[in-house]
Amino acid sequence: MDFKLMLMTIGVSFILAVILGPLCIPILKRLKFGQQVREDGPQSHLKKSGTPTMGGVIILLAFTLAFLKFSVMDTDFYVMLFATLGFGLIGFLDDYIKIIFKRSLGLTAMQKLFGQLFFAIVICVILAQSGHSEVISIPGTSLSLDLGFFYYPFIIFMFLAITNAVNFTDGVDGLLSGTSSIAFAGFAIIALQMSEISAAVGAAAMIGAVLGFLVYNAHPAKVFMGDAGSLGIGGAIAAVAILTKTELLFLVIGGIFVIEILSVIIQVVSFKTRGKRVFKMSPIHHHFELTGWSEWRVVITFWTVGILLAGLGLWINKGL
């Protein structure tokens, strides 16, 4: 696959996101689509209340236009598009309800779970009909495991876990935009090496979209992506990992997201069983904020760790 096509996709998607920013942000302001900040969160975040949210539509639009332009319409194309826009739609509805009813919670947990299950199952059906391999490779080894029918419940779990892990990472200006672009870069290189056109172009389109959005989302953020962006990004990352058959390698390349969701699980389990908190606040990026780290320090540190993990993932994959 032509490396120039990847760079072109990234460039076009980036430019589209940069152009869409000044067009969408004023509209979100006029519609009073302002962020409702958690009262139990870091006090420094209270000043962000009212900042336009639902900016994820910028990411989704830029991604979709670039992806449609440069990808080929095969089965993988539909998996990539359906995963990104399907989960993005769930996030959009969640954001919309938060804004309309002026509250920090949108869809109920059951409503969100139902939506995620629906799109994950539909994607499983598409994959099954296309003859997608049900074998999972163990990163760093020549070992593999044929899950047979059980591959699809595993895929459903992947979508639920990854989209929620990515969603938890969105809480500091520029954090998710940067960490997701790094993870997408890692998977894009793998897809490029495997000549998986749709996965490679999809990852490239997402890199450009989130970096273009970062222009307006870097601290101090002019707009937040909301769940429309974070769930859409999560769906896209899960799809790329599945299409490149590097499902378990996500644990390394997407290690930042794994750490974020594990911090939430550990916090909840500890409080429920011992009545004690392990972290000052979860997800873990808030813990560092409450210890005195500035937002920029949190973001730069997490980006750095993300780069190291993506590099490690590529090194492991190269040895297979």
Secondary structure as the mmCIF struct_conf table of DSSP 4:
data_model
#
loop_
_struct_conf.conf_type_id
_struct_conf.id
_struct_conf.beg_label_comp_id
_struct_conf.beg_label_asym_id
_struct_conf.beg_label_seq_id
_struct_conf.end_label_comp_id
_struct_conf.end_label_asym_id
_struct_conf.end_label_seq_id
HELX_RH_AL_P HELX_RH_AL_P1 PHE A 3 ARG A 30
TURN_TY1_P TURN_TY1_P1 LEU A 31 LYS A 32
STRN STRN1 GLY A 34 GLY A 34
TURN_TY1_P TURN_TY1_P2 GLU A 39 ASP A 40
BEND BEND1 GLY A 41 GLY A 41
HELX_RH_3T_P HELX_RH_3T_P1 GLN A 43 LYS A 48
TURN_TY1_P TURN_TY1_P3 SER A 49 GLY A 50
STRN STRN2 PRO A 52 PRO A 52
TURN_TY1_P TURN_TY1_P4 GLY A 55 GLY A 55
HELX_RH_AL_P HELX_RH_AL_P2 GLY A 56 PHE A 70
BEND BEND2 SER A 71 SER A 71
BEND BEND3 ASP A 74 ASP A 74
HELX_RH_AL_P HELX_RH_AL_P3 THR A 75 ILE A 100
TURN_TY1_P TURN_TY1_P5 PHE A 101 LYS A 102
BEND BEND4 ARG A 103 SER A 104
BEND BEND5 LEU A 107 LEU A 107
HELX_RH_AL_P HELX_RH_AL_P4 ALA A 109 GLN A 129
TURN_TY1_P TURN_TY1_P6 SER A 130 GLY A 131
STRN STRN3 VAL A 135 SER A 137
TURN_TY1_P TURN_TY1_P7 PRO A 139 GLY A 140
BEND BEND6 THR A 141 SER A 142
STRN STRN4 SER A 144 ASP A 146
HELX_RH_3T_P HELX_RH_3T_P2 GLY A 148 PHE A 150
HELX_RH_AL_P HELX_RH_AL_P5 TYR A 151 THR A 169
BEND BEND7 VAL A 172 VAL A 172
TURN_TY1_P TURN_TY1_P8 ASP A 173 GLY A 174
HELX_RH_AL_P HELX_RH_AL_P6 LEU A 175 MET A 194
TURN_TY1_P TURN_TY1_P9 SER A 195 SER A 195
HELX_RH_AL_P HELX_RH_AL_P7 ILE A 197 ASN A 217
BEND BEND8 ALA A 218 PRO A 220
HELX_LH_PP_P HELX_LH_PP_P1 ALA A 221 ALA A 221
BEND BEND9 LYS A 222 LYS A 222
HELX_RH_AL_P HELX_RH_AL_P8 GLY A 226 LEU A 243
TURN_TY1_P TURN_TY1_P10 THR A 244 LYS A 245
TURN_TY1_P TURN_TY1_P11 GLU A 247 LEU A 249
HELX_RH_AL_P HELX_RH_AL_P9 PHE A 250 ILE A 253
TURN_TY1_P TURN_TY1_P12 GLY A 254 GLY A 254
HELX_RH_AL_P HELX_RH_AL_P10 GLY A 255 ARG A 274
BEND BEND10 GLY A 275 GLY A 275
BEND BEND11 VAL A 278 PRO A 283
HELX_RH_AL_P HELX_RH_AL_P11 ILE A 284 LEU A 290
TURN_TY1_P TURN_TY1_P13 THR A 291 GLY A 292
HELX_RH_AL_P HELX_RH_AL_P12 GLU A 295 LYS A 318
TURN_TY1_P TURN_TY1_P14 GLY A 319 GLY A 319
#
